Amino acid sequence: MYKKKEFEKRYLLIIIIVAIAILLVVLSVALKKDRNLNPVEKIVKDSGTFVINVISTPVNFIKDKIREGHEKNDIYEKYKELKSKEEQMDSVVAANDNLKDEVSKLKKTLDLNTVLSDKVYKNATVINRNIDYWYDEVTIDKGKVDGIKKNMAVINNDGLIGKVSTVSNHVSTVKLLANENMSDKISVKIKVKDSYVYGLISKYSSKNNTYTVEGISENIDIPKGADVVTTGMGDTFPSGLLVGHVTKVTTDNFDLSKVALVKASVDFNNIDYVSVLKRKDS
């Protein structure tokens, strides 16, 4: 009972204070006219102004915070819009890069088709590779039943990989061009302007993925980046298969011929899919 009466007194006091504050505000507004005020009116006016200031300060603070909130929301919305456009741009760039890759692959395929007009492809998958003979050979999932024969050339989209060395009914072994024990040196030609200079691949370096081409006798400047392709001499590799690109040219120890360092077009660490070249009539 006592608590109830105490609450009622406090409630009544709050109502009285609010009423007085409202009255002072009203009177203060009414007394703003330009005229001489007596002392009592001045007190009322000053009191009303004080109450207005007390009330307006938190109100203005809240208004400012609301405005800041709106501004931050606008900034966030603009950020989301810019982020969305950035993501769209990234997608366009990625799509453009993919298109460039596809065009590059298509060009390589068209170039191969021109070079290998008398050949057909037998696509195969690398199914085994011994880590101890990583740069020597790979095993593919095609064999005699697929028409694969020994010494057929093997390529991928990047260029010449090697040749078939052994064949069983359903699988074959491919001897890689990177094989340091390649018994027969491969004849290649280097494109220089409208002609070619000739040489032999003598060795491969797995450290830099490069071939050494020796025996270049012609006294001609070989530009960096020149294409190196097969000559077609012999029955194994058709003419025009890409081997790599020239990175450096020096002379041999006797200063009799030039030696070219050639960056392999094929990444021998990543060979998953290959094509075996067969004659159309075989």
N, C-alpha and C positions, 0 to 999 in steps of 0.2 A: 504494500500500500504506500509506504514511504517512497519507494523507488518510482512509483507511478506519478506521485505528486511532484517529485523532483524533476522528472522528465517533462511534465506539463509546464512547470515553471521555466525550464530552459527553452522549450519550444515557444512559449509566449514571449520570452525575452528576445529570441531570434526574430520573431515576427515584428516586434516593436522596433528593433534595430533596423531591419530592412525597410519598414515603413518610414522611419525617420530619414534614412538614407535617400529613399525615393522622394520624400517631401523636400529635402535639401536640394536635390538635383533639380526638381521642378522649380523651386523658388530661385535657384541660382540662374537657371535659364531665363526666368521671367525678369530677373534683375540685371540682365546683360545690356539693357537699353542704356544709351548714353545720357545719364543724368546723375546729379549729386545724390549719393546714398548716405543715409544716416549710419551711425556706428552699428546698430543692430542689423541693418540690411547688409552692411559690409561683411559682418561675421557670417551671416547666412550664405551670402554669395561665395565667400572664401571656403566655407565648409562644403558647400555643394561642389565647388570646383575640385576640392581635395577628393571628395567621394568619386567624382567623375574620373579623375586621374587614377585613383585606386582601382576602379572597375575597368577602365580602358586599357591599362597596362597589360594585365593578363589576357584580355580579349585581343589586343593587338599582337601580343606574343603568339597566341594560338593562330591568328590569321596569318602571321608571317610563316609559321611552321607549316600550315596548310599549303600556302603558296610555294614554299620550298619543296614540299612533298610533290606538288603538281609538276614543278620544274624538273625534279629528279625523275619523276615518272616519264616526262617527255624525253629527257636525255636517255633513259633506259630504253624507251621505245625506238628512238633513233639508233641507239647502239645495236638493238636486235635487228633493225632493218639493214644496217651496214654489215652486220655479221652474216645475215642471210645472203646479201649480195656477194660478200667475200666467198662464202661457201659455194655459191653458184658459179663464181669466177673460177674457183679451184676445180670444180667439176668440168667446166669448159676447157681449162688448161689440160686436165688429165685426159679428157676425151680427145683433145687435139694431139697430145703426145701418143696416145694409143693409135690414133689414125696415122700419124707419121710412121710408127712402127709397122703398122699393117702395109702402108705404101712401100716402105723399105723392103719388107719381106716379099711383097708382090713383085717388086722390081727385080729382086734377086731371083725369084722363081722364073720371071720372064726371060732374064738374061740366061739362066740355065737352060730353059727350053730352047732358046736360040742356039746355044752352044751344043746342046745334046739332042739335036733333032732326030738322031738315029737311035736314041736310047729310050728305054722305059724304066720307071722307078719301081722298086719293090721296097715299100716302107717297112721298117723294123724297129723294135724296141730293144734297148740294151738291158739285158736281164742279169748280167753278172760282170763284176770287175774286181780282180784280185788286187788288194792294196799293195802287195809286194811287187806287182807288175803293172802299176797304175798307168804308166805312160807307154806300156808295151802293147796291150791288147784289151779288147772287150768281147763279151759274148752277146750275140743277138738271137732273137727268137724266130729266125727264119733259116731253113736248110734246104736240102736236096728236093724235098717235096714241093718247095716254093720256087724251084728253078734256080737256086743259088749255086754258083760254081766258084771254084778256087780262082783267085787273082782278079775277081770283079772289084771295080772301084766302089768305095763307100764315101758318101758325102752327107752333109746336113745343110741347113739354110745358109750357113756361114762360109762353107767351102769344103775343101778336100779333107777327109779324116784319115783314110788309109785304104787297105785292100783286104779282101777275104783271104785268110790263110789256110783254114781247115773247115771242112763241111761235113756235117752228119745229117741224118734225115730231117731233124726238126730245129736244129740250132747250128750256128756257125761262129767261128772265131775271126775277129777283124784285127789285123795287125795295123797299129796306129802309125801315122806319119811321124809321130813324136818318138817312136821306138828308136833308141840309141843303137840298136843292133840291126837296123834296116840294112840288109845285105846289098841291095841294089840302089845306087844313088839315083835320085829322081831328077829328070831333066825339066827345067823350068825356063820361062822366058819373061823378061821384064819390059813392060811397056814404056817406051821413051818416045814421046811425040807421036809420029805416025809409023814408027818401026819398033822392033824388038831387039834386045840383046839377050844372049843365052848363057845359062850356067847350070850348075848341079847343086842340089841340096846335099851338104856333106854331114851336117849334124843338127841336133835340136837341143835347146836349153830350156829345161822346165822352170828354171828360176825366173826367166823373163818372157817365157812363151815365145821364143824366137828361133828361127832357122838361120843357119849360115849357108849362103850360096857362094860357091867358089867357081873359079875358071871363067870369069867374065873377061874375055880378051879384048873386046872392042874398046877403043880409046874414045869413050863418049861419056858425057856427064849424065849421071843417073839421078833424077830428082828424088828428094825425100817424099815418101807417100806413093811412089809409083807402084802400080799393080804388078803382082807376081803370080803367073798362072802356069799351068802345065802345058807342055809342048805337044803332047800327043804322040811322042816318039815311043815305040814299043806298043804292046797290046793291052797294057793294064789301064793306064789313065788317059781318057780322051783329052783332046786339046781344049784349053780355055777354062779349066777348073781353077777357081781362085784358091791360092795358097796363102797369100798374105800381102803385106805392104812394106816397102823399103823404109827403114828407119835410119840407116847409116851405111856409108860406102868407104872402104879403105882399100889398100893394096896388099897383096900377099907378101910373105917374108922375102921373096926374091925380086919383088917389085916388077913382076912380069904380067900379072893380071889383077883384076879387081875382085874384092870380096864384099858382098852385100849382107848386111844384117837385116833380116826380114821378120817383122812382127806377124805371127800366125793369125790368120783370120778366124780360126776355130779356137774356142776355149776348151782345151783338152781336160780341164778339171770338171767340166759340165757337159757331158754327152749323154743324153737320154734317148733321143730319137734320131734315127739315121735312115738313109735311103741307099739301097744297093742298085748300081747301074747295070742294066741288062740290055743286050742288043735286041732290037725289035724282032729279029728273026730267030732268036735263041729260045 
